Amino acid sequence: MNLIRKISIGRDYKLDAMHYSLDQEVFGRHVIVEIVELDDKYVIWIQKGNELKPWKEFNKNMAISVEYSLNY
């Protein structure tokens, strides 16, 4: 189960932050399937067909807003 459903990167949430959500299509028809929080970073995983791979990493020193899933 994914606890994180959306992550936003950037100091100004409304004007210039990048937003990444589960099930969002990115990078040539890949879909974001998981956003994982580790000790020092967040990792976004994408999938296309059977191919699953890490796509982006953001360290925790950046301005980050996390939105959690309410389906637990």
CHARMM internal coordinates of N, CA and C (Angstrom, degrees):
IC EDIT
DIST 1 N 1 CA 1.4452
DIST 1 CA 1 C 1.5281
ANGL 1 N 1 CA 1 C 109.08
DIST 1 C 2 N 1.3204
ANGL 1 CA 1 C 2 N 117.00
DIHE 1 N 1 CA 1 C 2 N 134.74
DIST 2 N 2 CA 1.4593
ANGL 1 C 2 N 2 CA 122.45
DIHE 1 CA 1 C 2 N 2 CA 177.88
DIST 2 CA 2 C 1.5209
ANGL 2 N 2 CA 2 C 109.86
DIHE 1 C 2 N 2 CA 2 C -85.20
DIST 2 C 3 N 1.3255
ANGL 2 CA 2 C 3 N 116.22
DIHE 2 N 2 CA 2 C 3 N 122.62
DIST 3 N 3 CA 1.4567
ANGL 2 C 3 N 3 CA 119.28
DIHE 2 CA 2 C 3 N 3 CA 175.13
DIST 3 CA 3 C 1.5224
ANGL 3 N 3 CA 3 C 111.21
DIHE 2 C 3 N 3 CA 3 C -83.87
DIST 3 C 4 N 1.3412
ANGL 3 CA 3 C 4 N 116.80
DIHE 3 N 3 CA 3 C 4 N -33.33
DIST 4 N 4 CA 1.4572
ANGL 3 C 4 N 4 CA 120.67
DIHE 3 CA 3 C 4 N 4 CA 179.69
DIST 4 CA 4 C 1.5254
ANGL 4 N 4 CA 4 C 108.92
DIHE 3 C 4 N 4 CA 4 C -96.19
DIST 4 C 5 N 1.3264
ANGL 4 CA 4 C 5 N 117.50
DIHE 4 N 4 CA 4 C 5 N 125.65
DIST 5 N 5 CA 1.4621
ANGL 4 C 5 N 5 CA 120.38
DIHE 4 CA 4 C 5 N 5 CA 179.44
DIST 5 CA 5 C 1.5251
ANGL 5 N 5 CA 5 C 112.63
DIHE 4 C 5 N 5 CA 5 C -107.23
DIST 5 C 6 N 1.3664
ANGL 5 CA 5 C 6 N 117.44
DIHE 5 N 5 CA 5 C 6 N -18.92
DIST 6 N 6 CA 1.4564
ANGL 5 C 6 N 6 CA 120.53
DIHE 5 CA 5 C 6 N 6 CA -179.54
DIST 6 CA 6 C 1.5252
ANGL 6 N 6 CA 6 C 109.52
DIHE 5 C 6 N 6 CA 6 C -154.28
DIST 6 C 7 N 1.3361
ANGL 6 CA 6 C 7 N 115.91
DIHE 6 N 6 CA 6 C 7 N 141.73
DIST 7 N 7 CA 1.4574
ANGL 6 C 7 N 7 CA 121.60
DIHE 6 CA 6 C 7 N 7 CA 175.06
DIST 7 CA 7 C 1.5276
ANGL 7 N 7 CA 7 C 107.59
DIHE 6 C 7 N 7 CA 7 C -132.04
DIST 7 C 8 N 1.3269
ANGL 7 CA 7 C 8 N 115.32
DIHE 7 N 7 CA 7 C 8 N 137.36
DIST 8 N 8 CA 1.4645
ANGL 7 C 8 N 8 CA 121.42
DIHE 7 CA 7 C 8 N 8 CA 179.18
DIST 8 CA 8 C 1.5222
ANGL 8 N 8 CA 8 C 107.81
DIHE 7 C 8 N 8 CA 8 C -122.11
DIST 8 C 9 N 1.3297
ANGL 8 CA 8 C 9 N 115.93
DIHE 8 N 8 CA 8 C 9 N 132.84
DIST 9 N 9 CA 1.4464
ANGL 8 C 9 N 9 CA 122.06
DIHE 8 CA 8 C 9 N 9 CA -176.38
DIST 9 CA 9 C 1.5262
ANGL 9 N 9 CA 9 C 108.44
DIHE 8 C 9 N 9 CA 9 C -116.37
DIST 9 C 10 N 1.3253
ANGL 9 CA 9 C 10 N 116.98
DIHE 9 N 9 CA 9 C 10 N 121.78
DIST 10 N 10 CA 1.4585
ANGL 9 C 10 N 10 CA 121.55
DIHE 9 CA 9 C 10 N 10 CA 178.36
DIST 10 CA 10 C 1.5132
ANGL 10 N 10 CA 10 C 111.30
DIHE 9 C 10 N 10 CA 10 C 138.52
DIST 10 C 11 N 1.3342
ANGL 10 CA 10 C 11 N 116.17
DIHE 10 N 10 CA 10 C 11 N 152.09
DIST 11 N 11 CA 1.4634
ANGL 10 C 11 N 11 CA 121.02
DIHE 10 CA 10 C 11 N 11 CA -175.94
DIST 11 CA 11 C 1.5227
ANGL 11 N 11 CA 11 C 113.09
DIHE 10 C 11 N 11 CA 11 C -71.82
DIST 11 C 12 N 1.3145
ANGL 11 CA 11 C 12 N 118.00
DIHE 11 N 11 CA 11 C 12 N -34.84
DIST 12 N 12 CA 1.4622
ANGL 11 C 12 N 12 CA 120.82
DIHE 11 CA 11 C 12 N 12 CA -178.43
DIST 12 CA 12 C 1.5251
ANGL 12 N 12 CA 12 C 108.86
DIHE 11 C 12 N 12 CA 12 C -105.93
DIST 12 C 13 N 1.3124
ANGL 12 CA 12 C 13 N 116.25
DIHE 12 N 12 CA 12 C 13 N 98.06
DIST 13 N 13 CA 1.4629
ANGL 12 C 13 N 13 CA 123.15
DIHE 12 CA 12 C 13 N 13 CA -173.00
DIST 13 CA 13 C 1.5262
ANGL 13 N 13 CA 13 C 112.28
DIHE 12 C 13 N 13 CA 13 C -53.51
DIST 13 C 14 N 1.3070
ANGL 13 CA 13 C 14 N 118.28
DIHE 13 N 13 CA 13 C 14 N -43.24
DIST 14 N 14 CA 1.4635
ANGL 13 C 14 N 14 CA 121.61
DIHE 13 CA 13 C 14 N 14 CA -174.40
DIST 14 CA 14 C 1.5230
ANGL 14 N 14 CA 14 C 113.83
DIHE 13 C 14 N 14 CA 14 C -84.12
DIST 14 C 15 N 1.3296
ANGL 14 CA 14 C 15 N 118.48
DIHE 14 N 14 CA 14 C 15 N -32.69
DIST 15 N 15 CA 1.4596
ANGL 14 C 15 N 15 CA 119.74
DIHE 14 CA 14 C 15 N 15 CA -171.41
DIST 15 CA 15 C 1.5211
ANGL 15 N 15 CA 15 C 115.49
DIHE 14 C 15 N 15 CA 15 C -97.28
DIST 15 C 16 N 1.3256
ANGL 15 CA 15 C 16 N 118.45
DIHE 15 N 15 CA 15 C 16 N -41.84
DIST 16 N 16 CA 1.4634
ANGL 15 C 16 N 16 CA 116.74
DIHE 15 CA 15 C 16 N 16 CA -173.54
DIST 16 CA 16 C 1.5310
ANGL 16 N 16 CA 16 C 115.14
DIHE 15 C 16 N 16 CA 16 C -138.02
DIST 16 C 17 N 1.3064
ANGL 16 CA 16 C 17 N 117.82
DIHE 16 N 16 CA 16 C 17 N 15.42
DIST 17 N 17 CA 1.4662
ANGL 16 C 17 N 17 CA 120.11
DIHE 16 CA 16 C 17 N 17 CA 177.12
DIST 17 CA 17 C 1.5310
ANGL 17 N 17 CA 17 C 110.51
DIHE 16 C 17 N 17 CA 17 C -80.27
DIST 17 C 18 N 1.3261
ANGL 17 CA 17 C 18 N 115.41
DIHE 17 N 17 CA 17 C 18 N 149.50
DIST 18 N 18 CA 1.4699
ANGL 17 C 18 N 18 CA 121.56
DIHE 17 CA 17 C 18 N 18 CA 172.12
DIST 18 CA 18 C 1.5235
ANGL 18 N 18 CA 18 C 107.15
DIHE 17 C 18 N 18 CA 18 C -93.55
DIST 18 C 19 N 1.3185
ANGL 18 CA 18 C 19 N 117.02
DIHE 18 N 18 CA 18 C 19 N 132.65
DIST 19 N 19 CA 1.4553
ANGL 18 C 19 N 19 CA 122.49
DIHE 18 CA 18 C 19 N 19 CA -176.58
DIST 19 CA 19 C 1.5300
ANGL 19 N 19 CA 19 C 109.46
DIHE 18 C 19 N 19 CA 19 C -114.77
DIST 19 C 20 N 1.3342
ANGL 19 CA 19 C 20 N 116.00
DIHE 19 N 19 CA 19 C 20 N 132.14
DIST 20 N 20 CA 1.4653
ANGL 19 C 20 N 20 CA 121.96
DIHE 19 CA 19 C 20 N 20 CA 179.45
DIST 20 CA 20 C 1.5221
ANGL 20 N 20 CA 20 C 108.16
DIHE 19 C 20 N 20 CA 20 C -129.68
DIST 20 C 21 N 1.3437
ANGL 20 CA 20 C 21 N 116.67
DIHE 20 N 20 CA 20 C 21 N 125.50
DIST 21 N 21 CA 1.4616
ANGL 20 C 21 N 21 CA 122.42
DIHE 20 CA 20 C 21 N 21 CA -177.31
DIST 21 CA 21 C 1.5200
ANGL 21 N 21 CA 21 C 111.14
DIHE 20 C 21 N 21 CA 21 C -125.17
DIST 21 C 22 N 1.3220
ANGL 21 CA 21 C 22 N 115.52
DIHE 21 N 21 CA 21 C 22 N 153.17
DIST 22 N 22 CA 1.4621
ANGL 21 C 22 N 22 CA 119.75
DIHE 21 CA 21 C 22 N 22 CA 173.46
DIST 22 CA 22 C 1.5191
ANGL 22 N 22 CA 22 C 109.63
DIHE 21 C 22 N 22 CA 22 C -57.44
DIST 22 C 23 N 1.2988
ANGL 22 CA 22 C 23 N 116.83
DIHE 22 N 22 CA 22 C 23 N 144.41
DIST 23 N 23 CA 1.4672
ANGL 22 C 23 N 23 CA 125.76
DIHE 22 CA 22 C 23 N 23 CA 179.38
DIST 23 CA 23 C 1.5265
ANGL 23 N 23 CA 23 C 113.68
DIHE 22 C 23 N 23 CA 23 C 70.82
DIST 23 C 24 N 1.3216
ANGL 23 CA 23 C 24 N 117.74
DIHE 23 N 23 CA 23 C 24 N 6.04
DIST 24 N 24 CA 1.4658
ANGL 23 C 24 N 24 CA 121.48
DIHE 23 CA 23 C 24 N 24 CA 176.21
DIST 24 CA 24 C 1.5222
ANGL 24 N 24 CA 24 C 109.44
DIHE 23 C 24 N 24 CA 24 C -76.82
DIST 24 C 25 N 1.3335
ANGL 24 CA 24 C 25 N 116.77
DIHE 24 N 24 CA 24 C 25 N 134.06
DIST 25 N 25 CA 1.4657
ANGL 24 C 25 N 25 CA 121.39
DIHE 24 CA 24 C 25 N 25 CA 177.60
DIST 25 CA 25 C 1.5292
ANGL 25 N 25 CA 25 C 109.30
DIHE 24 C 25 N 25 CA 25 C -82.29
DIST 25 C 26 N 1.3395
ANGL 25 CA 25 C 26 N 115.46
DIHE 25 N 25 CA 25 C 26 N 130.24
DIST 26 N 26 CA 1.4693
ANGL 25 C 26 N 26 CA 121.95
DIHE 25 CA 25 C 26 N 26 CA -177.57
DIST 26 CA 26 C 1.5215
ANGL 26 N 26 CA 26 C 109.23
DIHE 25 C 26 N 26 CA 26 C -143.37
DIST 26 C 27 N 1.3020
ANGL 26 CA 26 C 27 N 117.09
DIHE 26 N 26 CA 26 C 27 N 164.43
DIST 27 N 27 CA 1.4644
ANGL 26 C 27 N 27 CA 124.13
DIHE 26 CA 26 C 27 N 27 CA 166.49
DIST 27 CA 27 C 1.5263
ANGL 27 N 27 CA 27 C 114.04
DIHE 26 C 27 N 27 CA 27 C 42.57
DIST 27 C 28 N 1.3052
ANGL 27 CA 27 C 28 N 117.00
DIHE 27 N 27 CA 27 C 28 N 69.15
DIST 28 N 28 CA 1.4596
ANGL 27 C 28 N 28 CA 120.63
DIHE 27 CA 27 C 28 N 28 CA 174.46
DIST 28 CA 28 C 1.5123
ANGL 28 N 28 CA 28 C 115.31
DIHE 27 C 28 N 28 CA 28 C 65.84
DIST 28 C 29 N 1.3147
ANGL 28 CA 28 C 29 N 116.92
DIHE 28 N 28 CA 28 C 29 N 51.13
DIST 29 N 29 CA 1.4658
ANGL 28 C 29 N 29 CA 124.62
DIHE 28 CA 28 C 29 N 29 CA 175.03
DIST 29 CA 29 C 1.5251
ANGL 29 N 29 CA 29 C 114.46
DIHE 28 C 29 N 29 CA 29 C 71.65
DIST 29 C 30 N 1.3163
ANGL 29 CA 29 C 30 N 117.23
DIHE 29 N 29 CA 29 C 30 N 16.69
DIST 30 N 30 CA 1.4612
ANGL 29 C 30 N 30 CA 120.07
DIHE 29 CA 29 C 30 N 30 CA 169.32
DIST 30 CA 30 C 1.5273
ANGL 30 N 30 CA 30 C 107.86
DIHE 29 C 30 N 30 CA 30 C -79.04
DIST 30 C 31 N 1.3220
ANGL 30 CA 30 C 31 N 116.78
DIHE 30 N 30 CA 30 C 31 N 158.83
DIST 31 N 31 CA 1.4573
ANGL 30 C 31 N 31 CA 121.78
DIHE 30 CA 30 C 31 N 31 CA -179.16
DIST 31 CA 31 C 1.5307
ANGL 31 N 31 CA 31 C 108.13
DIHE 30 C 31 N 31 CA 31 C -125.27
DIST 31 C 32 N 1.3307
ANGL 31 CA 31 C 32 N 116.18
DIHE 31 N 31 CA 31 C 32 N 137.30
DIST 32 N 32 CA 1.4643
ANGL 31 C 32 N 32 CA 119.96
DIHE 31 CA 31 C 32 N 32 CA 175.25
DIST 32 CA 32 C 1.5251
ANGL 32 N 32 CA 32 C 108.08
DIHE 31 C 32 N 32 CA 32 C -71.42
DIST 32 C 33 N 1.3265
ANGL 32 CA 32 C 33 N 115.67
DIHE 32 N 32 CA 32 C 33 N 121.19
DIST 33 N 33 CA 1.4630
ANGL 32 C 33 N 33 CA 120.45
DIHE 32 CA 32 C 33 N 33 CA -176.74
DIST 33 CA 33 C 1.5238
ANGL 33 N 33 CA 33 C 113.29
DIHE 32 C 33 N 33 CA 33 C -111.77
DIST 33 C 34 N 1.3441
ANGL 33 CA 33 C 34 N 116.95
DIHE 33 N 33 CA 33 C 34 N -18.48
DIST 34 N 34 CA 1.4556
ANGL 33 C 34 N 34 CA 118.76
DIHE 33 CA 33 C 34 N 34 CA -179.99
DIST 34 CA 34 C 1.5238
ANGL 34 N 34 CA 34 C 110.11
DIHE 33 C 34 N 34 CA 34 C -159.75
DIST 34 C 35 N 1.3257
ANGL 34 CA 34 C 35 N 115.01
DIHE 34 N 34 CA 34 C 35 N 142.43
DIST 35 N 35 CA 1.4589
ANGL 34 C 35 N 35 CA 122.44
DIHE 34 CA 34 C 35 N 35 CA 172.92
DIST 35 CA 35 C 1.5266
ANGL 35 N 35 CA 35 C 105.23
DIHE 34 C 35 N 35 CA 35 C -123.04
DIST 35 C 36 N 1.3308
ANGL 35 CA 35 C 36 N 116.31
DIHE 35 N 35 CA 35 C 36 N 115.78
DIST 36 N 36 CA 1.4560
ANGL 35 C 36 N 36 CA 121.98
DIHE 35 CA 35 C 36 N 36 CA -171.30
DIST 36 CA 36 C 1.5270
ANGL 36 N 36 CA 36 C 110.35
DIHE 35 C 36 N 36 CA 36 C -111.52
DIST 36 C 37 N 1.3194
ANGL 36 CA 36 C 37 N 115.69
DIHE 36 N 36 CA 36 C 37 N 133.73
DIST 37 N 37 CA 1.4605
ANGL 36 C 37 N 37 CA 121.02
DIHE 36 CA 36 C 37 N 37 CA 174.15
DIST 37 CA 37 C 1.5166
ANGL 37 N 37 CA 37 C 108.94
DIHE 36 C 37 N 37 CA 37 C -97.80
DIST 37 C 38 N 1.3327
ANGL 37 CA 37 C 38 N 116.69
DIHE 37 N 37 CA 37 C 38 N 123.71
DIST 38 N 38 CA 1.4546
ANGL 37 C 38 N 38 CA 123.18
DIHE 37 CA 37 C 38 N 38 CA 174.43
DIST 38 CA 38 C 1.5262
ANGL 38 N 38 CA 38 C 108.39
DIHE 37 C 38 N 38 CA 38 C -110.26
DIST 38 C 39 N 1.3251
ANGL 38 CA 38 C 39 N 117.68
DIHE 38 N 38 CA 38 C 39 N -179.20
DIST 39 N 39 CA 1.4619
ANGL 38 C 39 N 39 CA 120.91
DIHE 38 CA 38 C 39 N 39 CA -177.66
DIST 39 CA 39 C 1.5222
ANGL 39 N 39 CA 39 C 112.82
DIHE 38 C 39 N 39 CA 39 C -56.22
DIST 39 C 40 N 1.3311
ANGL 39 CA 39 C 40 N 117.53
DIHE 39 N 39 CA 39 C 40 N -43.10
DIST 40 N 40 CA 1.4607
ANGL 39 C 40 N 40 CA 121.00
DIHE 39 CA 39 C 40 N 40 CA -172.03
DIST 40 CA 40 C 1.5195
ANGL 40 N 40 CA 40 C 114.67
DIHE 39 C 40 N 40 CA 40 C -119.01
DIST 40 C 41 N 1.3438
ANGL 40 CA 40 C 41 N 118.04
DIHE 40 N 40 CA 40 C 41 N 1.55
DIST 41 N 41 CA 1.4619
ANGL 40 C 41 N 41 CA 119.68
DIHE 40 CA 40 C 41 N 41 CA -175.94
DIST 41 CA 41 C 1.5214
ANGL 41 N 41 CA 41 C 111.64
DIHE 40 C 41 N 41 CA 41 C -160.96
DIST 41 C 42 N 1.3265
ANGL 41 CA 41 C 42 N 114.47
DIHE 41 N 41 CA 41 C 42 N 170.38
DIST 42 N 42 CA 1.4601
ANGL 41 C 42 N 42 CA 123.04
DIHE 41 CA 41 C 42 N 42 CA 170.64
DIST 42 CA 42 C 1.5169
ANGL 42 N 42 CA 42 C 107.20
DIHE 41 C 42 N 42 CA 42 C -114.19
DIST 42 C 43 N 1.3351
ANGL 42 CA 42 C 43 N 117.09
DIHE 42 N 42 CA 42 C 43 N 142.03
DIST 43 N 43 CA 1.4631
ANGL 42 C 43 N 43 CA 121.85
DIHE 42 CA 42 C 43 N 43 CA -179.95
DIST 43 CA 43 C 1.5229
ANGL 43 N 43 CA 43 C 108.31
DIHE 42 C 43 N 43 CA 43 C -125.40
DIST 43 C 44 N 1.3336
ANGL 43 CA 43 C 44 N 115.84
DIHE 43 N 43 CA 43 C 44 N 131.77
DIST 44 N 44 CA 1.4639
ANGL 43 C 44 N 44 CA 121.82
DIHE 43 CA 43 C 44 N 44 CA 176.33
DIST 44 CA 44 C 1.5219
ANGL 44 N 44 CA 44 C 108.19
DIHE 43 C 44 N 44 CA 44 C -101.98
DIST 44 C 45 N 1.3229
ANGL 44 CA 44 C 45 N 116.62
DIHE 44 N 44 CA 44 C 45 N 124.50
DIST 45 N 45 CA 1.4696
ANGL 44 C 45 N 45 CA 123.22
DIHE 44 CA 44 C 45 N 45 CA 179.29
DIST 45 CA 45 C 1.5215
ANGL 45 N 45 CA 45 C 109.19
DIHE 44 C 45 N 45 CA 45 C -104.71
DIST 45 C 46 N 1.3309
ANGL 45 CA 45 C 46 N 115.73
DIHE 45 N 45 CA 45 C 46 N 137.25
DIST 46 N 46 CA 1.4658
ANGL 45 C 46 N 46 CA 121.41
DIHE 45 CA 45 C 46 N 46 CA 178.83
DIST 46 CA 46 C 1.5265
ANGL 46 N 46 CA 46 C 110.15
DIHE 45 C 46 N 46 CA 46 C -122.25
DIST 46 C 47 N 1.3263
ANGL 46 CA 46 C 47 N 115.46
DIHE 46 N 46 CA 46 C 47 N 159.61
DIST 47 N 47 CA 1.4610
ANGL 46 C 47 N 47 CA 121.41
DIHE 46 CA 46 C 47 N 47 CA -178.87
DIST 47 CA 47 C 1.5168
ANGL 47 N 47 CA 47 C 109.95
DIHE 46 C 47 N 47 CA 47 C -141.75
DIST 47 C 48 N 1.3290
ANGL 47 CA 47 C 48 N 114.56
DIHE 47 N 47 CA 47 C 48 N 142.67
DIST 48 N 48 CA 1.4571
ANGL 47 C 48 N 48 CA 122.57
DIHE 47 CA 47 C 48 N 48 CA 171.74
DIST 48 CA 48 C 1.5095
ANGL 48 N 48 CA 48 C 105.74
DIHE 47 C 48 N 48 CA 48 C -140.92
DIST 48 C 49 N 1.3304
ANGL 48 CA 48 C 49 N 116.89
DIHE 48 N 48 CA 48 C 49 N 115.30
DIST 49 N 49 CA 1.4654
ANGL 48 C 49 N 49 CA 120.40
DIHE 48 CA 48 C 49 N 49 CA -173.79
DIST 49 CA 49 C 1.5227
ANGL 49 N 49 CA 49 C 109.06
DIHE 48 C 49 N 49 CA 49 C 62.78
DIST 49 C 50 N 1.3344
ANGL 49 CA 49 C 50 N 116.64
DIHE 49 N 49 CA 49 C 50 N -127.64
DIST 50 N 50 CA 1.4652
ANGL 49 C 50 N 50 CA 121.11
DIHE 49 CA 49 C 50 N 50 CA 178.51
DIST 50 CA 50 C 1.5217
ANGL 50 N 50 CA 50 C 112.72
DIHE 49 C 50 N 50 CA 50 C -92.21
DIST 50 C 51 N 1.3304
ANGL 50 CA 50 C 51 N 117.19
DIHE 50 N 50 CA 50 C 51 N -1.49
DIST 51 N 51 CA 1.4637
ANGL 50 C 51 N 51 CA 121.44
DIHE 50 CA 50 C 51 N 51 CA -176.68
DIST 51 CA 51 C 1.5344
ANGL 51 N 51 CA 51 C 110.40
DIHE 50 C 51 N 51 CA 51 C -86.90
DIST 51 C 52 N 1.3228
ANGL 51 CA 51 C 52 N 116.70
DIHE 51 N 51 CA 51 C 52 N 117.98
DIST 52 N 52 CA 1.4531
ANGL 51 C 52 N 52 CA 124.11
DIHE 51 CA 51 C 52 N 52 CA 179.30
DIST 52 CA 52 C 1.5194
ANGL 52 N 52 CA 52 C 108.22
DIHE 51 C 52 N 52 CA 52 C -118.42
DIST 52 C 53 N 1.3600
ANGL 52 CA 52 C 53 N 117.25
DIHE 52 N 52 CA 52 C 53 N 129.24
DIST 53 N 53 CA 1.4552
ANGL 52 C 53 N 53 CA 118.69
DIHE 52 CA 52 C 53 N 53 CA -178.39
DIST 53 CA 53 C 1.5226
ANGL 53 N 53 CA 53 C 110.57
DIHE 52 C 53 N 53 CA 53 C -153.18
DIST 53 C 54 N 1.3453
ANGL 53 CA 53 C 54 N 115.40
DIHE 53 N 53 CA 53 C 54 N 153.86
DIST 54 N 54 CA 1.4606
ANGL 53 C 54 N 54 CA 118.60
DIHE 53 CA 53 C 54 N 54 CA 174.03
DIST 54 CA 54 C 1.5243
ANGL 54 N 54 CA 54 C 108.84
DIHE 53 C 54 N 54 CA 54 C -70.45
DIST 54 C 55 N 1.3243
ANGL 54 CA 54 C 55 N 116.77
DIHE 54 N 54 CA 54 C 55 N 142.16
DIST 55 N 55 CA 1.4605
ANGL 54 C 55 N 55 CA 120.61
DIHE 54 CA 54 C 55 N 55 CA -175.68
DIST 55 CA 55 C 1.5204
ANGL 55 N 55 CA 55 C 111.91
DIHE 54 C 55 N 55 CA 55 C -115.14
DIST 55 C 56 N 1.3262
ANGL 55 CA 55 C 56 N 117.06
DIHE 55 N 55 CA 55 C 56 N -50.32
DIST 56 N 56 CA 1.4624
ANGL 55 C 56 N 56 CA 120.83
DIHE 55 CA 55 C 56 N 56 CA -178.63
DIST 56 CA 56 C 1.5187
ANGL 56 N 56 CA 56 C 109.97
DIHE 55 C 56 N 56 CA 56 C -137.31
DIST 56 C 57 N 1.3296
ANGL 56 CA 56 C 57 N 114.82
DIHE 56 N 56 CA 56 C 57 N 149.39
DIST 57 N 57 CA 1.4624
ANGL 56 C 57 N 57 CA 122.12
DIHE 56 CA 56 C 57 N 57 CA 174.16
DIST 57 CA 57 C 1.5263
ANGL 57 N 57 CA 57 C 108.69
DIHE 56 C 57 N 57 CA 57 C -128.75
DIST 57 C 58 N 1.3120
ANGL 57 CA 57 C 58 N 116.34
DIHE 57 N 57 CA 57 C 58 N 141.09
DIST 58 N 58 CA 1.4550
ANGL 57 C 58 N 58 CA 122.09
DIHE 57 CA 57 C 58 N 58 CA 177.53
DIST 58 CA 58 C 1.5182
ANGL 58 N 58 CA 58 C 108.06
DIHE 57 C 58 N 58 CA 58 C -132.04
DIST 58 C 59 N 1.3550
ANGL 58 CA 58 C 59 N 117.12
DIHE 58 N 58 CA 58 C 59 N 125.14
DIST 59 N 59 CA 1.4600
ANGL 58 C 59 N 59 CA 118.03
DIHE 58 CA 58 C 59 N 59 CA 179.11
DIST 59 CA 59 C 1.5209
ANGL 59 N 59 CA 59 C 109.76
DIHE 58 C 59 N 59 CA 59 C -77.30
DIST 59 C 60 N 1.3012
ANGL 59 CA 59 C 60 N 115.66
DIHE 59 N 59 CA 59 C 60 N 159.11
DIST 60 N 60 CA 1.4636
ANGL 59 C 60 N 60 CA 121.17
DIHE 59 CA 59 C 60 N 60 CA -173.59
DIST 60 CA 60 C 1.5228
ANGL 60 N 60 CA 60 C 113.52
DIHE 59 C 60 N 60 CA 60 C -76.13
DIST 60 C 61 N 1.3183
ANGL 60 CA 60 C 61 N 118.44
DIHE 60 N 60 CA 60 C 61 N -0.38
DIST 61 N 61 CA 1.4584
ANGL 60 C 61 N 61 CA 121.16
DIHE 60 CA 60 C 61 N 61 CA 175.65
DIST 61 CA 61 C 1.5222
ANGL 61 N 61 CA 61 C 111.69
DIHE 60 C 61 N 61 CA 61 C -82.66
DIST 61 C 62 N 1.3202
ANGL 61 CA 61 C 62 N 117.43
DIHE 61 N 61 CA 61 C 62 N -8.25
DIST 62 N 62 CA 1.4641
ANGL 61 C 62 N 62 CA 121.95
DIHE 61 CA 61 C 62 N 62 CA -179.97
DIST 62 CA 62 C 1.5286
ANGL 62 N 62 CA 62 C 109.78
DIHE 61 C 62 N 62 CA 62 C -84.67
DIST 62 C 63 N 1.3290
ANGL 62 CA 62 C 63 N 116.10
DIHE 62 N 62 CA 62 C 63 N 163.20
DIST 63 N 63 CA 1.4654
ANGL 62 C 63 N 63 CA 121.42
DIHE 62 CA 62 C 63 N 63 CA 174.50
DIST 63 CA 63 C 1.5243
ANGL 63 N 63 CA 63 C 107.66
DIHE 62 C 63 N 63 CA 63 C -75.80
DIST 63 C 64 N 1.3238
ANGL 63 CA 63 C 64 N 116.70
DIHE 63 N 63 CA 63 C 64 N 109.63
DIST 64 N 64 CA 1.4633
ANGL 63 C 64 N 64 CA 122.41
DIHE 63 CA 63 C 64 N 64 CA -174.02
DIST 64 CA 64 C 1.5220
ANGL 64 N 64 CA 64 C 109.70
DIHE 63 C 64 N 64 CA 64 C -130.80
DIST 64 C 65 N 1.3166
ANGL 64 CA 64 C 65 N 115.81
DIHE 64 N 64 CA 64 C 65 N 136.85
DIST 65 N 65 CA 1.4540
ANGL 64 C 65 N 65 CA 122.38
DIHE 64 CA 64 C 65 N 65 CA 172.16
DIST 65 CA 65 C 1.5246
ANGL 65 N 65 CA 65 C 107.38
DIHE 64 C 65 N 65 CA 65 C -117.58
DIST 65 C 66 N 1.3272
ANGL 65 CA 65 C 66 N 116.50
DIHE 65 N 65 CA 65 C 66 N 130.94
DIST 66 N 66 CA 1.4657
ANGL 65 C 66 N 66 CA 121.70
DIHE 65 CA 65 C 66 N 66 CA -177.92
DIST 66 CA 66 C 1.5242
ANGL 66 N 66 CA 66 C 108.95
DIHE 65 C 66 N 66 CA 66 C -115.59
DIST 66 C 67 N 1.3294
ANGL 66 CA 66 C 67 N 114.77
DIHE 66 N 66 CA 66 C 67 N 133.76
DIST 67 N 67 CA 1.4632
ANGL 66 C 67 N 67 CA 120.38
DIHE 66 CA 66 C 67 N 67 CA 175.30
DIST 67 CA 67 C 1.5193
ANGL 67 N 67 CA 67 C 106.93
DIHE 66 C 67 N 67 CA 67 C -114.18
DIST 67 C 68 N 1.3217
ANGL 67 CA 67 C 68 N 116.43
DIHE 67 N 67 CA 67 C 68 N 125.44
DIST 68 N 68 CA 1.4639
ANGL 67 C 68 N 68 CA 121.74
DIHE 67 CA 67 C 68 N 68 CA -177.16
DIST 68 CA 68 C 1.5167
ANGL 68 N 68 CA 68 C 111.17
DIHE 67 C 68 N 68 CA 68 C -94.28
DIST 68 C 69 N 1.3103
ANGL 68 CA 68 C 69 N 115.40
DIHE 68 N 68 CA 68 C 69 N 152.19
DIST 69 N 69 CA 1.4524
ANGL 68 C 69 N 69 CA 121.55
DIHE 68 CA 68 C 69 N 69 CA 176.10
DIST 69 CA 69 C 1.5240
ANGL 69 N 69 CA 69 C 108.68
DIHE 68 C 69 N 69 CA 69 C -71.41
DIST 69 C 70 N 1.3132
ANGL 69 CA 69 C 70 N 116.49
DIHE 69 N 69 CA 69 C 70 N 143.04
DIST 70 N 70 CA 1.4591
ANGL 69 C 70 N 70 CA 120.68
DIHE 69 CA 69 C 70 N 70 CA 177.15
DIST 70 CA 70 C 1.5228
ANGL 70 N 70 CA 70 C 111.91
DIHE 69 C 70 N 70 CA 70 C -99.39
DIST 70 C 71 N 1.3399
ANGL 70 CA 70 C 71 N 116.71
DIHE 70 N 70 CA 70 C 71 N 7.31
DIST 71 N 71 CA 1.4629
ANGL 70 C 71 N 71 CA 121.65
DIHE 70 CA 70 C 71 N 71 CA -179.51
DIST 71 CA 71 C 1.5221
ANGL 71 N 71 CA 71 C 109.61
DIHE 70 C 71 N 71 CA 71 C -98.08
DIST 71 C 72 N 1.3237
ANGL 71 CA 71 C 72 N 117.19
DIHE 71 N 71 CA 71 C 72 N 78.90
DIST 72 N 72 CA 1.4723
ANGL 71 C 72 N 72 CA 120.24
DIHE 71 CA 71 C 72 N 72 CA 177.03
DIST 72 CA 72 C 1.4767
ANGL 72 N 72 CA 72 C 111.29
DIHE 71 C 72 N 72 CA 72 C -134.56
END
COOR INIT
IC SEED 1 N 1 CA 1 C
IC BUILD
